[in-house]
Every structure is written in C-alpha cells, then in structure tokens.
C-alpha cells in the first residue's frame, strides 16, 4: 500500500514553494520515508534533530517515554522548544534519556533549509505551546437532535465559521485558523501565537456568532444551532495524526487550555459568551508586560474600526462594541464582575461575561451574549 508523503503538506505552505527545487523535493521525499519508518505508525515520536557537517541526526523515543517518571520537566522543555537544536544540546538530550533515546542518522545530499525539515519533524512529534488563544463553540441541546439534524447543525456552524473567516481576510485581518471538532461544536485557534493573532481570533468569534445569529433569525424549519462560546488563553500540546497511512493537514490540541474551556462552557448558559481569567505577554514601544483579560478586551475594542464595512448578513458593519459586563457604578459607569464558579470536580474557576453589539448600515443591530442581570451568580 503506497502512502502519501508529509512533503505534500509541507509543500503546500505558501513560503515553501520557492525553496522546494526538484533536487530538494527528491531529498526530502527520501528523508520523509526514513522518518516515517522511524515513527513506526505512531509507536515512536521524533523529539528533536540536529545537523553537523553533512549528517542529520534525529532523536526518536517511544511515545510513552514522554511521560516516564523523572522526564516530565525535561520533556515539556523539549516539546516547547525548537525542533532543530545545536549538536551539544542534542547529545545532552540523548545522554539524559539514556536507553530511551534512539538516534537516526542520515544525509540528504543537497542543502535544505532547516525550516523545511522542521516542518516535517513537527508532524512526527508533539509540540507544547505555552500560550495560545483558543475558542470553543458549543451547540446547545445538540445530543437531543436527530442524527440528520446534527449534521445540518454542524454544517450550518461550519458555514458561519468559513463566512466569518472570509470576511476577515477581505478586511486584511491576518488569521490562519485551525479547528477540531468536539462532537457538538469546535475548538478553533489561530496558528500564530502573537497578541495580534489572539485579537484576530476574538474578532473571528464575533463574526461567527453574528452570522449564526442572523441565520437563526431567518430560519423557519432548518435547525440552526443555538451557541454558547468560551474564549481563553493557555497552554496545550499539539500533534498531528494520519488517516490510514496518509497524513492530514489538521492539528489536534489537548491540554490545560482545552480543559479550562470545557469547564467554562459547561457552566455557560445558551447564548452566553464567557472569557477565562488569563494573562498574556504584550510587547510595545515601552517594552513587554503582562495583559490580563480586562485589558485584552479593551485593546481588542480599540481595533474594531478595521471591521467597519465588513458584511454580516448581507449588510455592512457600521460599529462594533465589545465589553465585559458588571454592576452599575456611580457616574453612569459600570464595574466588571469576575464570576467564581465551581466545576464538576469541585475546582474553583474564574470567568467573565462578555457582550458584543454590532450595528449595521441598513439592518437591525445584532446583540450577542447575555446581560449582566441575566447571568446567575
């Protein structure tokens, strides 16, 4: 049985085409065959690689070795770091892992950009992403629907996601999103991990929810899903799988951020938008500092002008306002309320309730999320 090559996936990347000369493509095809053999259908993972003179070396371990006692902190450090490491660091890793380490040695015969090998190695391994924004969309009452209705609901939600993505691209908002299904919804994330990427994902969420709300208002018999949404920033592991022997372009994520999102969503009401209590690194002219959920939403609000003119439900956006809700304060102001809830495991979690108001040029405004008074405390 002939399998497809990961090179087909790597070559599809926009910045890879120029570097993939016929000679490089042939060399990487041979390398991919060797890595596939070392990977052994997922029994092993490739942790890191190095190069010295004309030789390439790849560090291979059994998949369960990454959770062996005494290797946890080391493994997380390796998984969160670069796949291409200096020879001295590679040797140190091999010595530390001892008998668990296998080294595959090879050469490709022609100069190959390390990023191309990196991209291939990533798909045979696991990566730890320390901080990334992830969105969870959940279809309310999904399990109570018939299988045919469930298919229709997921197709409707997929259309809203694709439509929102198309609108952001038309507004020159840089986003390269990935998604994986939860069964009754989707995890969605931006492949980039910068603060700007997190803002773009938050904006994508707004447009998805708006498109879904319009579809629901127009539907008569078609089962458009009622959604609840959770947005959070945290760490997770990322890996790729194969279908039979063929590589997919889809990444899968699992980790603390997905755990937090699933706990937040289980407490959310239909139509509610929940944000986790997070902080992220932010860089500016004055240096780098930490930004919490409140400041993140404020900074996101300041970028809303770039969404003006994008079309939602057939009508251009005039204005978008996003904010966190809370009790009224003197002087016509409002405080932001941080909610404390206990999940099914008894753990206390903090969250914020968000509202999004979208005003369009010639159509009724769209109000997303729940008011403060409608959120149980």
Number of C-alpha atoms within 10 A of each C-alpha: 4 6 10 13 19 23 20 14 15 20 17 11 11 8 11 15 12 8 13 19 12 9 14 18 17 15 18 22 17 15 19 19 14 14 19 18 12 22 19 12 14 16 11 20 25 25 27 24 25 20 18 9 6 11 12 16 19 23 22 23 23 16 17 11 16 22 12 11 8 10 14 13 12 14 19 17 13 19 22 17 16 14 25 20 15 13 14 10 14 21 14 11 18 18 12 13 18 10 9 16 18 18 16 15 14 14 14 17 11 12 10 17 12 14 12 19 18 16 18 20 23 20 23 25 23 23 22 20 18 17 19 21 26 25 25 26 26 27 22 16 13 19 11 9 12 10 11 9 16 21 14 16 22 21 14 19 26 16 15 21 22 13 18 25 24 14 18 22 13 13 14 10 20 16 21 14 16 16 20 15 14 12 12 17 23 21 21 22 26 23 17 16 15 17 19 16 21 26 21 24 28 22 22 27 23 21 24 22 27 23 23 24 22 16 19 16 9 10 11 9 6 13 18 24 25 19 23 22 26 28 30 26 25 22 20 21 20 18 16 17 18 15 7 8 14 12 19 16 14 13 15 16 24 13 14 15 24 21 12 19 24 18 19 26 21 13 14 18 18 17 18 22 27 26 25 23 19 19 18 19 12 15 13 7 5 6 7 10 11 12 17 14 19 18 12 19 18 13 13 20 16 11 14 14 13 13 21 16 16 21 20 22 16 12 15 17 21 17 17 20 15 20 17 23 21 20 11 12 10 7 6 6 9 13 12 17 14 18 16 12 16 13 15 10 7 8 9 10 16 14 20 23 24 24 19 19 17 19 20 22 14 11 13 10 16 17 17 19 23 19 15 18 10 10 14 8 8
